[in-house]
Amino acid sequence: MMAPGKKMIIGCCHCSEEFDPDNLPDDAAVQAGMILAEERYDDAGKVCANCLASRGRLAMMYDPDCQ
C-alpha cells in the first residue's frame, strides 16, 4: 500500500518514460488519446501524456471514427 500523499510513478508501455497517470495535462489531444486507450487499445493508465497526445492527434487527423 502506498503512503498518503505519495505519487505513483510508472513507466509508459510504449516509450518507457516515467509519468504519473493521475496527473496528465488537460489537452484535447491527450483527452482523445485517453478515450482511445480506454475504448480501443485497453492500455488506459499505462501510456504517458506524450504518447497519448500523439495517438490522439493522429486519430483526430486520420481516423474517420473520431471525426
Beta strands, then each sheet from edge to edge (+ up, - down):
strand 1: 10-11
strand 2: 18-19
sheet 1: 1+ 2-
end
